[in-house]
Amino acid sequence: MKRVFTGCLFLIVASASQGPSLAADAVDGAVASCWGCHGAGGPPKDPTIPIIQGQQAGYLEKQLHDFRSGERDDQIMSSMAESIRPQDVARASAMIAAMPWPLRGGDAAASMPDSLGACQSCHGVDLTGGPGPEGVAPRLAGQFAQYLEAQMGVFARGERPKAKTMTLMMKSLDAAERGKIAKYLAGL
């Protein structure tokens, strides 16, 4: 994995250093490098890694900025985000968002938790995301339960304090309720 990552990073940096005439190729290359972890032509093989194809562009853009700035801490994602020139982040995000959300099976339909209504106020009635009070809310419908549950835990522990609404909401739910929500969302 480290060898693949290093090779992809080298190609991205080399492409970006060629100048403005290759800027489009650099963005295409940066987006193509995402699929090594996030799934090429389908969902990732690892359910702790999020599906990003078809995700909200504004949400993807913010996450890339947060990884670049250190607001979100992940060594691999920070390096990947830094490989995209700041002026190309919006274009890369739009390219990923324009892809269809991958269909996947395997998650059994769970009963709708009572606390889900609060999620719909920001993530939309159909839970596919969109503009919310703290920026663009991500799509939750069809995302991996393991990933969702882990992220809800991050908010519950206060590890992303700038997302005040999510932090307050997740702190108000116990781990069992967060797990029920994650399983329901994954089954959509």
C-alpha positions as CSV (number, residue, x, y, z in Angstrom):
1,M,0.0,0.0,0.0
2,K,2.8,2.4,0.9
3,R,4.5,1.7,-2.4
4,V,1.3,2.4,-4.4
5,F,0.7,5.6,-2.4
6,T,4.2,6.9,-2.9
7,G,4.0,6.1,-6.6
8,C,0.7,7.9,-7.0
9,L,2.0,10.9,-5.0
10,F,5.1,11.1,-7.2
11,L,3.0,11.1,-10.3
12,I,0.7,13.8,-9.0
13,V,3.5,16.1,-7.9
14,A,5.4,15.5,-11.1
15,S,2.3,16.4,-13.2
16,A,1.6,19.5,-11.2
17,S,5.2,20.7,-11.5
18,Q,5.0,20.7,-15.3
19,G,3.2,24.0,-15.4
20,P,-0.2,25.4,-16.2
21,S,-0.5,23.6,-19.6
22,L,-0.8,20.3,-17.6
23,A,-3.0,21.6,-14.8
24,A,-6.1,19.8,-16.2
25,D,-4.0,16.6,-16.4
26,A,-2.8,17.1,-12.8
27,V,-6.4,17.4,-11.6
28,D,-7.4,14.4,-13.5
29,G,-4.5,12.5,-12.1
30,A,-5.2,13.6,-8.5
31,V,-8.8,12.5,-8.8
32,A,-7.7,9.2,-10.4
33,S,-5.4,8.6,-7.4
34,C,-8.5,8.7,-5.1
35,W,-9.8,5.4,-6.4
36,G,-6.9,3.4,-4.9
37,C,-8.6,3.7,-1.5
38,H,-12.1,5.1,-2.3
39,G,-13.0,2.4,-4.9
40,A,-12.5,2.3,-8.6
41,G,-15.9,2.1,-10.4
42,G,-17.6,1.1,-7.1
43,P,-17.5,1.4,-3.4
44,P,-14.3,1.0,-1.5
45,K,-13.5,-2.6,-0.4
46,D,-12.8,-1.3,3.2
47,P,-16.0,-0.2,4.9
48,T,-14.1,2.2,7.1
49,I,-13.3,4.3,4.1
50,P,-16.1,6.5,2.8
51,I,-17.8,6.4,-0.6
52,I,-17.0,9.7,-2.2
53,Q,-18.3,9.3,-5.8
54,G,-21.5,11.3,-6.1
55,Q,-21.0,13.0,-2.7
56,Q,-21.9,16.7,-2.4
57,A,-19.2,18.8,-4.1
58,G,-19.2,21.5,-1.5
59,Y,-18.7,18.9,1.3
60,L,-15.8,17.3,-0.6
61,E,-14.2,20.7,-1.1
62,K,-14.4,21.6,2.6
63,Q,-13.0,18.2,3.6
64,L,-10.0,18.6,1.2
65,H,-9.4,22.1,2.7
66,D,-9.7,20.7,6.2
67,F,-7.2,17.9,5.5
68,R,-4.8,20.5,3.9
69,S,-5.1,22.8,6.9
70,G,-4.8,20.1,9.6
71,E,-8.4,20.7,10.8
72,R,-8.9,17.0,10.0
73,D,-6.0,14.8,11.0
74,D,-5.2,11.9,8.6
75,Q,-1.7,11.6,7.3
76,I,-2.7,9.9,4.0
77,M,-5.6,12.3,3.3
78,S,-3.6,15.3,4.2
79,S,-0.8,14.3,1.8
80,M,-3.4,13.6,-0.9
81,A,-5.2,17.0,-0.4
82,E,-1.9,18.8,-0.4
83,S,-1.1,17.3,-3.8
84,I,-4.0,19.2,-5.3
85,R,-3.2,22.9,-6.0
86,P,-5.6,25.1,-3.9
87,Q,-7.0,26.6,-7.1
88,D,-7.9,23.1,-8.3
89,V,-9.7,21.8,-5.2
90,A,-13.1,23.0,-6.3
91,R,-12.7,21.4,-9.8
92,A,-11.5,18.1,-8.3
93,S,-14.4,18.1,-5.9
94,A,-16.9,18.8,-8.7
95,M,-15.4,16.0,-10.8
96,I,-15.9,13.5,-8.0
97,A,-19.4,14.8,-7.2
98,A,-20.5,14.4,-10.8
99,M,-19.9,10.7,-10.7
100,P,-22.9,8.4,-9.9
101,W,-23.2,7.2,-6.3
102,P,-22.2,3.5,-6.5
103,L,-24.8,1.0,-5.9
104,R,-23.9,-1.6,-3.4
105,G,-25.7,-4.4,-1.5
106,G,-25.1,-6.2,1.7
107,D,-26.6,-3.9,4.3
108,A,-29.9,-5.2,5.6
109,A,-32.7,-2.7,6.0
110,A,-32.9,-1.6,9.6
111,S,-35.9,0.0,11.2
112,M,-35.8,3.8,11.3
113,P,-34.6,5.2,14.6
114,D,-36.7,7.8,16.3
115,S,-33.7,10.2,16.4
116,L,-33.3,10.2,12.6
117,G,-35.5,13.3,12.2
118,A,-32.8,15.5,13.5
119,C,-30.4,14.2,10.8
120,Q,-33.0,15.1,8.1
121,S,-33.0,18.7,9.1
122,C,-29.5,19.2,7.7
123,H,-28.9,16.2,5.5
124,G,-32.2,16.4,3.7
125,V,-35.4,14.4,3.9
126,D,-33.9,11.8,1.6
127,L,-30.5,12.0,3.5
128,T,-28.6,12.7,0.3
129,G,-27.1,16.0,1.7
130,G,-27.1,19.6,0.5
131,P,-26.9,23.1,2.0
132,G,-27.2,23.1,5.7
133,P,-26.8,25.6,8.6
134,E,-23.1,25.0,8.9
135,G,-22.3,24.6,5.2
136,V,-22.9,21.7,2.8
137,A,-24.1,18.6,4.6
138,P,-22.8,15.3,3.2
139,R,-24.9,12.5,1.7
140,L,-25.5,9.8,4.4
141,A,-27.9,7.5,2.5
142,G,-26.0,4.4,1.3
143,Q,-22.8,5.2,3.1
144,F,-21.0,2.4,5.0
145,A,-22.3,1.8,8.5
146,Q,-18.8,1.3,9.9
147,Y,-17.6,4.6,8.5
148,L,-20.7,6.5,9.7
149,E,-20.5,5.1,13.2
150,A,-16.9,6.0,13.5
151,Q,-17.5,9.5,12.3
152,M,-20.4,9.9,14.7
153,G,-18.0,8.8,17.5
154,V,-15.5,11.5,16.4
155,F,-18.2,14.1,16.8
156,A,-19.4,12.7,20.1
157,R,-15.9,12.9,21.5
158,G,-15.6,16.5,20.4
159,E,-12.8,15.8,18.0
160,R,-14.2,18.1,15.3
161,P,-15.2,21.1,17.5
162,K,-15.9,23.5,14.6
163,A,-18.9,21.4,13.6
164,K,-20.9,22.6,16.6
165,T,-24.3,21.2,15.6
166,M,-23.0,17.7,14.9
167,T,-20.9,17.7,18.1
168,L,-23.9,18.6,20.2
169,M,-26.2,16.1,18.5
170,M,-23.8,13.2,18.7
171,K,-22.9,13.9,22.3
172,S,-26.7,13.7,23.1
173,L,-26.9,10.1,21.7
174,D,-25.4,7.0,23.2
175,A,-23.2,4.7,21.2
176,A,-26.1,2.2,20.7
177,E,-28.3,4.9,19.2
178,R,-25.6,6.1,16.9
179,G,-25.1,2.5,15.8
180,K,-28.8,2.1,15.0
181,I,-28.7,5.3,12.9
182,A,-25.6,4.2,11.0
183,K,-27.1,0.8,10.2
184,Y,-30.3,2.4,9.0
185,L,-28.5,5.0,6.8
186,A,-26.3,2.3,5.3
187,G,-29.4,0.3,4.2
188,L,-30.9,3.2,2.2
